[in-house]
Amino acid sequence: MNRLRLQQGGRVPTEQRSRTDLIVTALITVTVLLLVLGTWFFSDSRGTSRTEAGPGEAVAAPSAADAPPENLDEIWRTHSLPSDSGEPVLVDGTAVVRDGDRVSGVSVDDGQEAWSYSRDRELCGVAGNWGRVVVVYRGPKGCSDVTSLSASTGRYQDTRSALGSTDVRFFRSLDHIGVISDDRAELWRSDLVRTVETGHVEAPVKADVQPLDGCRFTSAQTRKDLLAVLADCDREDGKSTVSLQVADPEESSEPETTHEFTVPPDAELVGIAQEAAVIYVHGNGRRAADADDYAGSRFQVLHSDGSFDQHPADPSPTLAHLADGKGDDPFTAATGDLPHHMTWFNGDRLIGFGPTNLEPRFSVPALGSGAAMAGSLLVPVPDGIAVADWDTGSVERTVPVDRGDYDGPVSLRVQGDVVVEQRGDDMVALRQRP
């Protein structure tokens, strides 16, 4: 007998569902729910906690100061771990605060938190560039879970996840963020796409395209289209190798070398220009007498055309260990890109290099890296902040700063009329009294 029965009006009722139909429907529903819950349980979102700046709460970029300060008072402070170079991370009016595995953005104007971001993983490092904050967490493939956030709001911008090294340190320029570990270095552009990798590649597409594979990387610098890396490649004479490479080669996995230098083993990269890099050579720990002294402490400027220049250098306390061999971790120089100079803090002096040929032009006693403000160079010193001529390094006056009992290194950066100091694990903001 036909299961469908004609009713009044000729309409056919819905087919009756059997017990089997109900069971199958229930199983499908449970399966879908389990898939959704499983996807959420194992996703990155489950272990992520974040807040964004609400309407009207975004951090505003500050206006440039009209003049260097005459006095300075503390306006706020917070606990925050320093960057790999020891400096505070500041981006367009936002101070990036790192507390354990949590990162937050606070306004340099008043210290108020605008956004935060954290994950249930170890934070490998933080860098700032392009109006963004780049955070790197340790994942199952190394320090390779990368997210960029808007510095003003904390909103997601870009992400990347790839094979990475277990321990990394960060370096940067206006164009790239770089990552160095003991066996490789790589650069990322603003969308976090890798532009070049050099050294060991876990799964190479082509063989024999990485001339530094197997070398131990100890320092790296980048500016514009130049990447410089210094590596120990187990040469019989014990010397190291500096490779000057294109920062954006045609293929990111195939480095393009412009020139390669053999350098003393007691050397590290401390500065870079568009077509040259400068290394510090520790030597015997005494300032070299002249450009022909190959025994004392000195700078060697390595040019892309294969030439090099040599200059005497004040001995660096930061790199004094080079006399006994390199350390276990890559070295990250505390450098600065000022309007008329590249700078490096050597442990007790701020060195100013010419922006093109990297010849040393001045040397100022300091507690850490300095920054430009309203046509002057601000340098942290024991009594406060020295205001110096940014062309000659000549100190014009010192603005007193009360640092209490703290007597360690101090690195500073400037945002508008606010001076931000990194004092160990504390970030302190200063401003001139009205």
Buried (B, 14 or more C-beta within 10 A) or exposed (E): EEEEEEEEEEEEEEEEEEEEEEEEEEEEEEEEEEEEEEEEEEEBEEEBEBBBBEEEBBBEBBEEBEEBBEEBEBBBBBEBBBBBBBBBBBBBBBBBBBBEBBBBBBBBBEBEBBBBBBBEBEBBBBBBBBBBBBBBBBBEBBBBBBBBBBBBBBBEBBEBBBEBBEBBBBBBBEBBBBBBBBBBBBBBBBEBEBBBBBBBBEEBEEEEBBBBBEBBBBBBBBBBBBBBBBBBBEEEEEBBBBBBBBBBBEEBBBBBBBBBBEBBBBBBBBBBBEBBBBBBBBBEEEBBEEEEBEEBBBBBBBBBEEEBBBBBBBBBEBBBBBEEEBEEBBBBBBBBBBEEBBBBBBBBBBBBBBBEEBBBBBBBEBBBBBBBBBEBBBBBBEEBBBBBEBBEBEBEEBBEBEBEEEEEBBBBBBBBBBBBBBBBEBBBBBBBEE
